[in-house]
Amino acid sequence: MPLPHFLALIAFVILAAGLTLGLAVWADLPLAALGFAALAGSLVLGARQWR
């Protein structure tokens, strides 16, 4: 992967994380609920790899 594509990927991931946190704060969502949703999503995607 060329360096500019890699750096753009990192920038987009950081931007997406910031937007997600901003939306969660704007919607008055507790950060514990956001963390639980992230953990559940990680477990679901991890379980798909074992099939």
A tleap script that builds the chain and sets N, CA, C and O, in Angstrom:
source leaprc.protein.ff14SB
mol = sequence {
  NMET PRO LEU PRO HIE PHE LEU ALA LEU ILE
  ALA PHE VAL ILE LEU ALA ALA GLY LEU THR
  LEU GLY LEU ALA VAL TRP ALA ASP LEU PRO
  LEU ALA ALA LEU GLY PHE ALA ALA LEU ALA
  GLY SER LEU VAL LEU GLY ALA ARG GLN TRP
  CARG
}
set mol.1.N position { 0.860 -1.174 0.000 }
set mol.1.CA position { 0.000 0.000 0.000 }
set mol.1.C position { 0.906 1.237 0.000 }
set mol.1.O position { 1.806 1.354 0.832 }
set mol.2.N position { 0.665 2.144 -0.925 }
set mol.2.CA position { 1.474 3.367 -0.970 }
set mol.2.C position { 1.263 4.222 0.284 }
set mol.2.O position { 0.192 4.211 0.891 }
set mol.3.N position { 2.292 4.947 0.647 }
set mol.3.CA position { 2.260 5.763 1.864 }
set mol.3.C position { 1.106 6.762 1.893 }
set mol.3.O position { 0.462 6.875 2.936 }
set mol.4.N position { 0.800 7.495 0.820 }
set mol.4.CA position { -0.326 8.442 0.897 }
set mol.4.C position { -1.669 7.754 1.170 }
set mol.4.O position { -2.515 8.302 1.876 }
set mol.5.N position { -1.861 6.562 0.614 }
set mol.5.CA position { -3.103 5.833 0.884 }
set mol.5.C position { -3.164 5.395 2.347 }
set mol.5.O position { -4.217 5.462 2.981 }
set mol.6.N position { -2.040 4.953 2.865 }
set mol.6.CA position { -1.988 4.533 4.264 }
set mol.6.C position { -2.273 5.700 5.201 }
set mol.6.O position { -3.032 5.560 6.160 }
set mol.7.N position { -1.674 6.838 4.928 }
set mol.7.CA position { -1.906 8.009 5.775 }
set mol.7.C position { -3.348 8.498 5.668 }
set mol.7.O position { -3.930 8.934 6.662 }
set mol.8.N position { -3.924 8.428 4.476 }
set mol.8.CA position { -5.328 8.810 4.309 }
set mol.8.C position { -6.237 7.855 5.080 }
set mol.8.O position { -7.220 8.282 5.685 }
set mol.9.N position { -5.911 6.574 5.058 }
set mol.9.CA position { -6.696 5.591 5.806 }
set mol.9.C position { -6.664 5.891 7.300 }
set mol.9.O position { -7.698 5.846 7.966 }
set mol.10.N position { -5.495 6.193 7.824 }
set mol.10.CA position { -5.366 6.535 9.241 }
set mol.10.C position { -6.172 7.794 9.558 }
set mol.10.O position { -6.856 7.855 10.579 }
set mol.11.N position { -6.091 8.793 8.686 }
set mol.11.CA position { -6.824 10.043 8.907 }
set mol.11.C position { -8.329 9.802 8.898 }
set mol.11.O position { -9.048 10.368 9.723 }
set mol.12.N position { -8.816 8.972 7.981 }
set mol.12.CA position { -10.251 8.691 7.924 }
set mol.12.C position { -10.727 7.908 9.143 }
set mol.12.O position { -11.836 8.132 9.628 }
set mol.13.N position { -9.906 7.001 9.637 }
set mol.13.CA position { -10.278 6.238 10.839 }
set mol.13.C position { -10.362 7.168 12.044 }
set mol.13.O position { -11.293 7.062 12.842 }
set mol.14.N position { -9.403 8.073 12.185 }
set mol.14.CA position { -9.427 9.025 13.301 }
set mol.14.C position { -10.629 9.960 13.173 }
set mol.14.O position { -11.281 10.268 14.171 }
set mol.15.N position { -10.925 10.407 11.967 }
set mol.15.CA position { -12.082 11.263 11.735 }
set mol.15.C position { -13.384 10.534 12.067 }
set mol.15.O position { -14.273 11.106 12.698 }
set mol.16.N position { -13.498 9.284 11.647 }
set mol.16.CA position { -14.703 8.506 11.934 }
set mol.16.C position { -14.870 8.282 13.437 }
set mol.16.O position { -15.986 8.338 13.952 }
set mol.17.N position { -13.781 8.032 14.132 }
set mol.17.CA position { -13.855 7.853 15.584 }
set mol.17.C position { -14.282 9.153 16.263 }
set mol.17.O position { -15.096 9.128 17.186 }
set mol.18.N position { -13.752 10.265 15.825 }
set mol.18.CA position { -14.141 11.558 16.391 }
set mol.18.C position { -15.603 11.876 16.129 }
set mol.18.O position { -16.305 12.361 17.016 }
set mol.19.N position { -16.065 11.603 14.909 }
set mol.19.CA position { -17.484 11.833 14.603 }
set mol.19.C position { -18.390 10.927 15.430 }
set mol.19.O position { -19.455 11.352 15.877 }
set mol.20.N position { -17.970 9.684 15.633 }
set mol.20.CA position { -18.762 8.761 16.442 }
set mol.20.C position { -18.865 9.248 17.884 }
set mol.20.O position { -19.946 9.244 18.472 }
set mol.21.N position { -17.741 9.665 18.445 }
set mol.21.CA position { -17.770 10.173 19.817 }
set mol.21.C position { -18.572 11.467 19.912 }
set mol.21.O position { -19.310 11.672 20.876 }
set mol.22.N position { -18.430 12.336 18.918 }
set mol.22.CA position { -19.202 13.578 18.915 }
set mol.22.C position { -20.697 13.319 18.833 }
set mol.22.O position { -21.481 13.962 19.531 }
set mol.23.N position { -21.092 12.386 17.986 }
set mol.23.CA position { -22.508 12.035 17.868 }
set mol.23.C position { -23.034 11.412 19.155 }
set mol.23.O position { -24.168 11.676 19.554 }
set mol.24.N position { -22.221 10.588 19.803 }
set mol.24.CA position { -22.643 9.967 21.062 }
set mol.24.C position { -22.816 11.016 22.156 }
set mol.24.O position { -23.758 10.938 22.945 }
set mol.25.N position { -21.925 11.986 22.209 }
set mol.25.CA position { -22.046 13.050 23.214 }
set mol.25.C position { -23.243 13.929 22.903 }
set mol.25.O position { -23.976 14.327 23.809 }
set mol.26.N position { -23.449 14.240 21.609 }
set mol.26.CA position { -24.587 15.068 21.206 }
set mol.26.C position { -25.909 14.389 21.527 }
set mol.26.O position { -26.874 15.065 21.883 }
set mol.27.N position { -25.974 13.066 21.409 }
set mol.27.CA position { -27.204 12.321 21.662 }
set mol.27.C position { -27.351 11.945 23.138 }
set mol.27.O position { -28.281 11.225 23.500 }
set mol.28.N position { -26.449 12.421 23.985 }
set mol.28.CA position { -26.447 12.107 25.428 }
set mol.28.C position { -26.396 10.605 25.686 }
set mol.28.O position { -27.024 10.107 26.621 }
set mol.29.N position { -25.655 9.897 24.864 }
set mol.29.CA position { -25.466 8.465 25.043 }
set mol.29.C position { -24.324 8.256 26.035 }
set mol.29.O position { -23.244 8.822 25.865 }
set mol.30.N position { -24.556 7.450 27.064 }
set mol.30.CA position { -23.458 7.203 28.003 }
set mol.30.C position { -22.290 6.506 27.303 }
set mol.30.O position { -22.502 5.642 26.452 }
set mol.31.N position { -21.079 6.874 27.653 }
set mol.31.CA position { -19.919 6.264 27.019 }
set mol.31.C position { -19.819 4.777 27.333 }
set mol.31.O position { -19.233 4.020 26.559 }
set mol.32.N position { -20.384 4.350 28.462 }
set mol.32.CA position { -20.395 2.919 28.773 }
set mol.32.C position { -21.256 2.163 27.757 }
set mol.32.O position { -20.907 1.052 27.357 }
set mol.33.N position { -22.366 2.750 27.342 }
set mol.33.CA position { -23.212 2.106 26.335 }
set mol.33.C position { -22.496 2.058 24.992 }
set mol.33.O position { -22.599 1.065 24.272 }
set mol.34.N position { -21.780 3.104 24.652 }
set mol.34.CA position { -21.014 3.118 23.409 }
set mol.34.C position { -19.911 2.060 23.453 }
set mol.34.O position { -19.675 1.365 22.465 }
set mol.35.N position { -19.252 1.942 24.577 }
set mol.35.CA position { -18.224 0.913 24.740 }
set mol.35.C position { -18.796 -0.482 24.663 }
set mol.35.O position { -18.184 -1.375 24.077 }
set mol.36.N position { -19.980 -0.684 25.259 }
set mol.36.CA position { -20.625 -1.996 25.191 }
set mol.36.C position { -21.005 -2.334 23.758 }
set mol.36.O position { -20.849 -3.479 23.333 }
set mol.37.N position { -21.499 -1.360 23.010 }
set mol.37.CA position { -21.857 -1.591 21.606 }
set mol.37.C position { -20.611 -1.927 20.790 }
set mol.37.O position { -20.664 -2.803 19.927 }
set mol.38.N position { -19.500 -1.253 21.044 }
set mol.38.CA position { -18.258 -1.544 20.338 }
set mol.38.C position { -17.757 -2.945 20.680 }
set mol.38.O position { -17.285 -3.667 19.802 }
set mol.39.N position { -17.857 -3.330 21.942 }
set mol.39.CA position { -17.440 -4.665 22.358 }
set mol.39.C position { -18.314 -5.738 21.725 }
set mol.39.O position { -17.810 -6.761 21.261 }
set mol.40.N position { -19.627 -5.505 21.705 }
set mol.40.CA position { -20.537 -6.474 21.093 }
set mol.40.C position { -20.260 -6.605 19.601 }
set mol.40.O position { -20.252 -7.715 19.068 }
set mol.41.N position { -20.035 -5.490 18.927 }
set mol.41.CA position { -19.714 -5.551 17.506 }
set mol.41.C position { -18.413 -6.283 17.241 }
set mol.41.O position { -18.299 -7.029 16.268 }
set mol.42.N position { -17.438 -6.072 18.102 }
set mol.42.CA position { -16.162 -6.761 17.958 }
set mol.42.C position { -16.319 -8.264 18.148 }
set mol.42.O position { -15.710 -9.055 17.428 }
set mol.43.N position { -17.130 -8.648 19.108 }
set mol.43.CA position { -17.359 -10.075 19.338 }
set mol.43.C position { -18.097 -10.716 18.168 }
set mol.43.O position { -17.782 -11.841 17.780 }
set mol.44.N position { -19.076 -10.012 17.604 }
set mol.44.CA position { -19.819 -10.544 16.467 }
set mol.44.C position { -18.898 -10.718 15.262 }
set mol.44.O position { -18.919 -11.760 14.608 }
set mol.45.N position { -18.093 -9.700 14.971 }
set mol.45.CA position { -17.189 -9.801 13.833 }
set mol.45.C position { -16.089 -10.834 14.074 }
set mol.45.O position { -15.647 -11.495 13.134 }
set mol.46.N position { -15.651 -10.977 15.308 }
set mol.46.CA position { -14.647 -11.991 15.638 }
set mol.46.C position { -15.203 -13.394 15.516 }
set mol.46.O position { -14.495 -14.310 15.097 }
set mol.47.N position { -16.474 -13.573 15.882 }
set mol.47.CA position { -17.095 -14.898 15.781 }
set mol.47.C position { -17.271 -15.300 14.324 }
set mol.47.O position { -17.224 -16.487 14.001 }
set mol.48.N position { -17.473 -14.332 13.444 }
set mol.48.CA position { -17.631 -14.642 12.014 }
set mol.48.C position { -16.347 -15.216 11.424 }
set mol.48.O position { -16.401 -15.980 10.461 }
set mol.49.N position { -15.212 -14.863 11.979 }
set mol.49.CA position { -13.945 -15.349 11.441 }
set mol.49.C position { -13.708 -16.826 11.787 }
set mol.49.O position { -12.929 -17.495 11.108 }
set mol.50.N position { -14.346 -17.327 12.797 }
set mol.50.CA position { -14.114 -18.715 13.220 }
set mol.50.C position { -14.969 -19.702 12.455 }
set mol.50.O position { -14.797 -20.912 12.603 }
set mol.51.N position { -15.901 -19.201 11.628 }
set mol.51.CA position { -16.745 -20.124 10.858 }
set mol.51.C position { -16.056 -20.600 9.631 }
set mol.51.O position { -16.623 -21.382 8.869 }
savepdb mol mol.pdb
quit
